Amino acid sequence: KALAGDSFNWNSLYMSADAVADSISERLRISKAELLSADSAGNPAVRLALAETHIVNDAKRFFEEHGVQLDRFDDSVRSDVVILVKNIPFSVDEDELRALFGRHGSLGRVLLPPSRTIAIVEFLEPSEARAAFRHLAYKRLKDAPIYLERAPQDVFAAPYDPSAHGPDAEQKGPGTKATVDALHAPVSTADVASVAAQGGSGGAGCVLFVKNLSFDTTEDTLRRVFGGVDGLASVVVRRKKDARDPTQLKSMGFGFVEYRSPAAAKQALESFQGTIVDDHALDLKMSDRLGRAAAAAEDEAPAASGKQPKSTKLVVKNVPFEATRRDIRDLVSAFGQVKSVRLPKKFSGGHRGFAFVEFLTPQEAQNVLDTMKSTHLYGRHLVLGWAEEENSLQAIREKVGRQFAKDG
């Protein structure tokens, strides 16, 4: 506890594995025992890592919608009034967090994503934030100690406005508990009929843009998935001519799902975000028009976000020694088309703690690099980066050798 104010910290978006399992179990409507069962298909550790990755990215989307600047998380300068709260038990809600931190001063924004595994708490006075940090760091909250970290400076895009961000306003905003519960409510046939009578489907807010599709996924497969929400109107998987065989059409890895009402589309967005289809986790976004979404997808260049893919190869470091080549392949293939996975071995047996993964396209490699920044496997944080072009294994050996020489 004496180290609570030091500069070292955990992964900024660290989440309790137990809370992740609780959250994903509730979302998929299965028991935690079933999620982690060794009798189910695949490795339980890989399933938990996939669940964590989905929930971390859901939390990122939630924070962005509420004015959090995620690119500030790499900054070393820290805020005097905003605190990251991690290792939260899944059963804790926003009211409990407000009550816990509110004992130490006046609160501004308290953001708790629907996954309820991490939170951001804002104080109005620096002295009150420091007192709360000092008293609550590692404090036991239900069945787990909470981990606190000072958030980056200027983590919010706009200053706190009591009229816009007060507790009453937060309850009415998107992504809060009341709104999430409403999204899970079934869409009535009367609502669908009313929208159809007013002009049918295709209006703003009725179309979902579906990314990260497997090249093998068909419209029929997507209809079976998205048909779980009433009011499905149409499903399209975008295709282009295969360069090797111009007579054949090849999936472009994205498509569109259209509903007859915005309410149905919104429910599907919440229900199916991150759903695994043909070993790929679906990435869903709302689109107001098919044409605009298609243009955005085809022109979605990494340069727009300032990120240019360097190659199709990634190096995965800090791989736990329990992990196998199949574990790595199963994990990364949910987010990109994998061409090969290499797990260098020691002469004495076992692997060296890092792996090389090659994807079909540079953009898929970039997608995995961005998506899996906070993923843990067997409790170890995977560190992903671009593999060096020339003999990556030899390059890493030389780097390790230089580090040993420096330490000696």
C-alpha positions as CSV (number, residue, x, y, z in Angstrom):
1,K,0.0,0.0,0.0
2,A,3.0,2.3,0.6
3,L,3.7,2.1,-3.2
4,A,0.2,3.3,-4.2
5,G,1.4,6.8,-5.2
6,D,4.5,5.6,-7.1
7,S,4.9,6.0,-10.9
8,F,4.7,2.3,-11.6
9,N,1.3,0.8,-12.3
10,W,-0.5,-2.2,-13.8
11,N,-1.8,-2.2,-17.3
12,S,-4.1,0.9,-17.3
13,L,-7.1,-1.2,-18.5
14,Y,-6.4,-4.1,-16.2
15,M,-9.5,-6.1,-15.3
16,S,-10.0,-8.9,-12.7
17,A,-10.2,-12.3,-14.5
18,D,-13.0,-13.3,-12.1
19,A,-15.0,-10.1,-13.0
20,V,-14.3,-10.7,-16.7
21,A,-15.7,-14.3,-16.4
22,D,-18.8,-13.0,-14.5
23,S,-19.4,-10.3,-17.1
24,I,-19.1,-12.4,-20.2
25,S,-21.1,-15.2,-18.5
26,E,-24.0,-12.8,-18.0
27,R,-23.7,-11.5,-21.5
28,L,-23.7,-14.9,-23.1
29,R,-26.3,-16.2,-20.6
30,I,-24.2,-19.2,-19.6
31,S,-22.7,-20.2,-16.2
32,K,-19.2,-19.3,-15.3
33,A,-18.5,-23.0,-14.8
34,E,-19.6,-23.7,-18.4
35,L,-17.3,-20.8,-19.7
36,L,-14.3,-22.2,-17.9
37,S,-15.1,-25.9,-18.3
38,A,-12.3,-28.0,-19.7
39,D,-14.9,-30.2,-21.3
40,S,-16.1,-27.4,-23.7
41,A,-14.5,-26.9,-27.1
42,G,-11.1,-25.1,-27.0
43,N,-8.8,-24.1,-24.1
44,P,-10.5,-22.4,-21.1
45,A,-7.5,-20.0,-20.8
46,V,-8.0,-18.9,-24.4
47,R,-11.7,-18.4,-23.9
48,L,-11.0,-16.2,-20.9
49,A,-8.4,-14.2,-22.8
50,L,-10.9,-13.7,-25.7
51,A,-13.5,-12.6,-23.2
52,E,-11.1,-10.1,-21.6
53,T,-10.2,-8.7,-25.0
54,H,-13.9,-8.2,-26.0
55,I,-14.7,-6.6,-22.7
56,V,-11.6,-4.3,-22.7
57,N,-12.6,-3.1,-26.2
58,D,-16.2,-2.6,-25.1
59,A,-15.0,-0.5,-22.2
60,K,-12.9,1.6,-24.6
61,R,-15.9,2.3,-26.8
62,F,-17.9,3.2,-23.7
63,F,-15.3,5.6,-22.4
64,E,-14.9,7.2,-25.9
65,E,-18.7,7.8,-26.0
66,H,-18.4,9.6,-22.7
67,G,-15.6,12.0,-23.7
68,V,-12.5,10.0,-22.6
69,Q,-9.4,10.5,-24.7
70,L,-7.9,7.0,-24.8
71,D,-4.8,8.3,-26.6
72,R,-3.9,10.1,-23.4
73,F,-3.4,6.8,-21.6
74,D,0.2,6.6,-22.7
75,D,1.1,10.0,-21.2
76,S,3.3,10.0,-18.1
77,V,1.8,13.3,-16.7
78,R,-1.0,12.4,-14.3
79,S,-4.2,14.1,-13.2
80,D,-4.7,15.5,-9.7
81,V,-8.5,14.8,-9.7
82,V,-9.2,11.8,-11.9
83,I,-8.6,8.2,-10.7
84,L,-8.7,4.9,-12.5
85,V,-10.4,2.2,-10.4
86,K,-9.4,-1.4,-11.3
87,N,-10.0,-5.0,-10.2
88,I,-13.6,-4.2,-9.4
89,P,-15.9,-7.1,-8.6
90,F,-18.6,-7.5,-11.2
91,S,-21.4,-7.2,-8.6
92,V,-20.4,-3.6,-7.8
93,D,-22.6,-0.9,-9.4
94,E,-22.2,2.9,-10.0
95,D,-24.1,3.8,-6.8
96,E,-21.8,1.8,-4.7
97,L,-18.7,3.4,-6.3
98,R,-20.2,6.9,-5.7
99,A,-21.0,6.1,-2.1
100,L,-17.5,4.7,-1.5
101,F,-15.5,7.6,-3.1
102,G,-18.1,10.2,-2.2
103,R,-17.1,9.9,1.5
104,H,-13.9,11.6,0.7
105,G,-15.2,14.6,-1.3
106,S,-17.4,16.0,-4.0
107,L,-17.5,13.9,-7.2
108,G,-17.8,14.9,-10.8
109,R,-18.1,12.2,-13.4
110,V,-18.2,8.5,-12.4
111,L,-18.0,6.2,-15.5
112,L,-18.6,2.5,-15.1
113,P,-19.0,0.6,-18.4
114,P,-21.8,-2.1,-18.7
115,S,-19.1,-4.7,-18.2
116,R,-18.5,-3.3,-14.6
117,T,-14.9,-4.3,-14.5
118,I,-13.1,-0.9,-14.5
119,A,-14.2,2.7,-13.7
120,I,-13.1,6.3,-13.9
121,V,-13.9,8.5,-10.9
122,E,-13.5,12.3,-11.0
123,F,-13.2,14.6,-8.0
124,L,-13.8,18.3,-8.0
125,E,-10.9,19.1,-5.6
126,P,-7.3,17.8,-5.9
127,S,-6.9,17.5,-2.1
128,E,-10.1,15.3,-1.9
129,A,-8.8,13.1,-4.7
130,R,-5.5,12.6,-2.9
131,A,-7.3,11.7,0.4
132,A,-9.5,9.2,-1.4
133,F,-6.5,7.7,-3.2
134,R,-4.6,7.4,0.1
135,H,-7.5,5.8,2.0
136,L,-8.9,3.5,-0.7
137,A,-5.8,2.1,-2.5
138,Y,-6.0,-1.7,-2.0
139,K,-9.1,-1.4,0.1
140,R,-11.2,-4.6,0.1
141,L,-14.4,-4.1,-1.9
142,K,-16.6,-7.1,-1.4
143,D,-14.3,-10.0,-2.3
144,A,-11.3,-8.2,-3.9
145,P,-8.9,-5.4,-3.2
146,I,-9.4,-2.4,-5.6
147,Y,-6.3,-1.1,-7.5
148,L,-6.1,2.7,-8.0
149,E,-4.1,4.6,-10.5
150,R,-4.0,8.4,-11.2
151,A,-5.5,8.9,-14.6
152,P,-3.6,10.7,-17.3
153,Q,-3.9,14.5,-17.3
154,D,-6.6,15.9,-19.5
155,V,-8.1,12.4,-19.9
156,F,-11.5,14.0,-20.5
157,A,-12.0,15.9,-23.7
158,A,-14.1,18.6,-22.0
159,P,-14.1,20.0,-18.4
160,Y,-16.7,18.9,-16.0
161,D,-20.1,20.6,-16.4
162,P,-22.5,19.9,-13.5
163,S,-25.6,20.6,-15.6
164,A,-24.5,18.1,-18.3
165,H,-22.7,15.5,-16.2
166,G,-24.4,15.4,-12.9
167,P,-25.8,12.1,-11.5
168,D,-29.2,12.8,-12.9
169,A,-27.9,13.5,-16.3
170,E,-25.7,10.5,-16.2
171,Q,-28.6,8.2,-15.6
172,K,-30.3,9.5,-18.7
173,G,-27.2,9.3,-21.0
174,P,-26.2,6.5,-23.3
175,G,-24.5,3.4,-21.8
176,T,-25.8,3.8,-18.3
177,K,-27.5,0.9,-16.5
178,A,-31.1,2.0,-17.2
179,T,-30.3,2.4,-20.9
180,V,-28.5,-0.9,-21.1
181,D,-31.4,-2.7,-19.5
182,A,-33.8,-1.1,-22.0
183,L,-31.6,-2.3,-24.9
184,H,-32.0,-5.9,-23.7
185,A,-35.8,-5.6,-23.7
186,P,-37.4,-7.3,-26.7
187,V,-38.6,-5.2,-29.6
188,S,-42.3,-5.5,-29.9
189,T,-44.0,-6.5,-33.2
190,A,-46.1,-3.4,-32.8
191,D,-43.0,-1.2,-32.9
192,V,-41.8,-3.0,-36.0
193,A,-45.2,-2.7,-37.7
194,S,-45.4,1.0,-36.9
195,V,-42.0,1.7,-38.5
196,A,-42.9,-0.4,-41.6
197,A,-46.1,1.4,-42.1
198,Q,-44.2,4.7,-42.1
199,G,-42.1,3.7,-45.0
200,G,-40.4,0.4,-44.3
201,S,-36.7,-0.2,-43.6
202,G,-33.6,1.5,-44.5
203,G,-33.9,4.6,-42.4
204,A,-31.2,6.2,-40.3
205,G,-30.1,4.0,-37.4
206,C,-31.4,0.7,-38.9
207,V,-28.2,-0.5,-40.5
208,L,-25.2,-2.2,-38.7
209,F,-21.8,-2.3,-40.2
210,V,-20.2,-5.7,-39.5
211,K,-16.4,-5.9,-39.5
212,N,-13.8,-8.7,-38.9
213,L,-15.8,-11.3,-40.7
214,S,-14.2,-14.6,-41.6
215,F,-13.7,-15.0,-45.4
216,D,-15.8,-18.2,-45.0
217,T,-18.8,-16.5,-43.4
218,T,-21.9,-16.3,-45.6
219,E,-25.1,-14.3,-45.5
220,D,-27.0,-17.4,-44.3
221,T,-24.6,-17.7,-41.3
222,L,-25.2,-14.0,-40.4
223,R,-28.9,-14.4,-40.8
224,R,-28.9,-17.2,-38.2
225,V,-26.9,-15.0,-35.8
226,F,-28.7,-11.7,-36.2
227,G,-32.1,-13.3,-36.6
228,G,-32.1,-13.7,-32.8
229,V,-33.5,-10.1,-32.8
230,D,-36.9,-9.5,-34.3
231,G,-37.2,-7.2,-37.3
232,L,-34.2,-8.4,-39.5
233,A,-34.7,-7.0,-43.0
234,S,-31.5,-7.9,-45.0
235,V,-28.0,-9.2,-44.8
236,V,-25.1,-8.4,-47.2
237,V,-21.5,-9.6,-47.2
238,R,-19.3,-7.4,-49.4
239,R,-17.3,-9.3,-52.0
240,K,-14.8,-8.5,-54.8
241,K,-13.2,-10.4,-57.6
242,D,-10.6,-12.9,-56.6
243,A,-7.2,-11.8,-58.0
244,R,-6.3,-15.4,-58.7
245,D,-9.6,-16.3,-60.4
246,P,-11.6,-13.3,-61.7
247,T,-14.6,-15.5,-62.2
248,Q,-14.9,-16.0,-58.5
249,L,-16.0,-13.5,-55.8
250,K,-14.1,-13.3,-52.5
251,S,-15.4,-11.9,-49.2
252,M,-13.8,-8.6,-48.2
253,G,-14.2,-9.3,-44.5
254,F,-17.1,-7.0,-43.8
255,G,-20.8,-6.7,-44.4
256,F,-24.1,-5.0,-43.5
257,V,-27.1,-6.1,-41.4
258,E,-30.3,-4.1,-41.8
259,Y,-33.3,-4.0,-39.4
260,R,-36.8,-2.6,-39.8
261,S,-36.4,-0.3,-36.9
262,P,-33.6,1.6,-35.1
263,A,-34.7,0.0,-31.8
264,A,-34.1,-3.5,-33.2
265,A,-30.7,-2.4,-34.7
266,K,-29.7,-0.9,-31.4
267,Q,-30.6,-4.1,-29.5
268,A,-28.7,-6.2,-32.0
269,L,-25.6,-3.9,-31.6
270,E,-25.6,-4.4,-27.9
271,S,-26.5,-8.2,-28.0
272,F,-24.1,-9.3,-30.7
273,Q,-21.0,-7.1,-30.2
274,G,-18.0,-9.4,-30.0
275,T,-20.0,-12.6,-30.9
276,I,-17.7,-15.3,-32.2
277,V,-18.8,-16.4,-35.8
278,D,-16.5,-18.8,-37.7
279,D,-13.8,-18.2,-35.1
280,H,-13.9,-14.4,-35.6
281,A,-15.2,-11.8,-33.1
282,L,-17.7,-9.5,-34.8
283,D,-17.0,-5.8,-34.6
284,L,-20.2,-3.9,-35.0
285,K,-20.9,-0.2,-35.6
286,M,-24.1,1.7,-36.3
287,S,-24.4,3.1,-39.9
288,D,-27.0,5.6,-41.1
289,R,-26.6,4.6,-44.8
290,L,-25.3,1.5,-46.6
291,G,-23.4,3.6,-49.1
292,R,-21.6,5.7,-46.5
293,A,-20.6,2.7,-44.5
294,A,-19.3,0.9,-47.5
295,A,-17.3,3.8,-48.6
296,A,-15.9,4.2,-45.1
297,A,-15.0,0.5,-45.0
298,E,-13.2,0.4,-48.4
299,D,-11.4,3.7,-47.7
300,E,-10.7,2.9,-44.1
301,A,-7.0,3.6,-44.3
302,P,-4.8,3.2,-41.2
303,A,-3.4,6.7,-42.1
304,A,-6.7,8.2,-40.9
305,S,-5.8,7.2,-37.3
306,G,-2.1,7.9,-37.9
307,K,-1.2,4.2,-37.9
308,Q,0.5,2.6,-40.9
309,P,0.8,-1.2,-40.8
310,K,4.5,-2.1,-41.1
311,S,4.1,-5.7,-42.3
312,T,2.0,-8.8,-41.9
313,K,4.1,-10.2,-39.0
314,L,3.8,-9.6,-35.3
315,V,5.9,-10.8,-32.4
316,V,4.1,-11.8,-29.2
317,K,6.3,-11.5,-26.1
318,N,5.8,-12.6,-22.5
319,V,4.0,-15.8,-23.7
320,P,3.3,-18.0,-20.6
321,F,5.2,-21.3,-20.7
322,E,2.0,-23.2,-20.3
323,A,0.8,-21.8,-23.7
324,T,1.0,-23.9,-26.8
325,R,1.2,-22.9,-30.5
326,R,-2.5,-23.9,-30.8
327,D,-3.4,-21.5,-27.9
328,I,-1.7,-18.6,-29.7
329,R,-3.4,-19.4,-33.0
330,D,-6.8,-19.8,-31.5
331,L,-6.5,-16.5,-29.6
332,V,-5.2,-14.3,-32.5
333,S,-7.3,-15.9,-35.2
334,A,-10.5,-14.4,-33.6
335,F,-9.3,-11.0,-34.8
336,G,-7.5,-11.7,-38.1
337,Q,-6.8,-14.3,-40.7
338,V,-3.7,-16.2,-39.6
339,K,-1.2,-17.4,-42.1
340,S,1.3,-19.0,-39.7
341,V,2.3,-19.2,-36.1
342,R,5.8,-19.9,-34.9
343,L,6.8,-20.6,-31.3
344,P,10.6,-21.0,-31.1
345,K,11.7,-23.8,-28.9
346,K,14.6,-24.2,-26.5
347,F,17.2,-26.9,-27.0
348,S,16.3,-28.3,-23.6
349,G,12.6,-28.4,-24.4
350,G,9.7,-26.0,-24.0
351,H,9.4,-22.7,-25.9
352,R,11.3,-19.4,-25.4
353,G,8.4,-17.2,-24.2
354,F,7.7,-15.4,-27.5
355,A,6.0,-16.2,-30.8
356,F,5.8,-14.9,-34.3
357,V,2.4,-14.6,-36.0
358,E,1.9,-13.9,-39.7
359,F,-1.4,-12.6,-41.1
360,L,-2.8,-12.5,-44.6
361,T,-2.8,-8.7,-44.8
362,P,-1.0,-5.8,-43.0
363,Q,-4.3,-4.3,-41.9
364,E,-5.3,-7.5,-40.1
365,A,-1.9,-7.5,-38.2
366,Q,-2.6,-3.8,-37.3
367,N,-6.1,-4.8,-36.1
368,V,-4.7,-7.5,-33.8
369,L,-2.0,-5.2,-32.5
370,D,-4.6,-2.5,-31.6
371,T,-7.2,-5.0,-30.2
372,M,-5.0,-7.2,-28.0
373,K,-3.0,-4.5,-26.2
374,S,-4.5,-5.4,-22.8
375,T,-4.9,-9.2,-23.2
376,H,-3.7,-11.7,-20.6
377,L,-3.2,-15.4,-21.2
378,Y,-2.7,-17.7,-18.2
379,G,-2.5,-14.5,-16.1
380,R,0.4,-13.0,-18.1
381,H,0.1,-9.8,-20.1
382,L,0.9,-10.4,-23.8
383,V,3.1,-7.8,-25.3
384,L,2.6,-7.4,-29.1
385,G,4.8,-5.5,-31.5
386,W,5.9,-5.6,-35.1
387,A,8.3,-8.4,-36.0
388,E,11.6,-7.2,-37.5
389,E,11.9,-7.9,-41.2
390,E,15.2,-9.7,-41.2
391,N,15.4,-12.9,-39.3
392,S,13.3,-11.9,-36.3
393,L,14.5,-14.7,-34.1
394,Q,18.1,-13.8,-34.6
395,A,17.3,-10.1,-33.9
396,I,15.7,-11.0,-30.6
397,R,18.6,-13.2,-29.6
398,E,21.0,-10.4,-30.3
399,K,18.9,-7.9,-28.4
400,V,18.7,-10.3,-25.4
401,G,22.5,-10.8,-25.7
402,R,23.1,-7.0,-25.6
403,Q,20.9,-6.7,-22.5
404,F,22.8,-9.5,-20.7
405,A,26.1,-7.8,-21.7
406,K,24.8,-4.5,-20.3
407,D,23.7,-6.0,-17.0
408,G,27.1,-7.8,-16.7
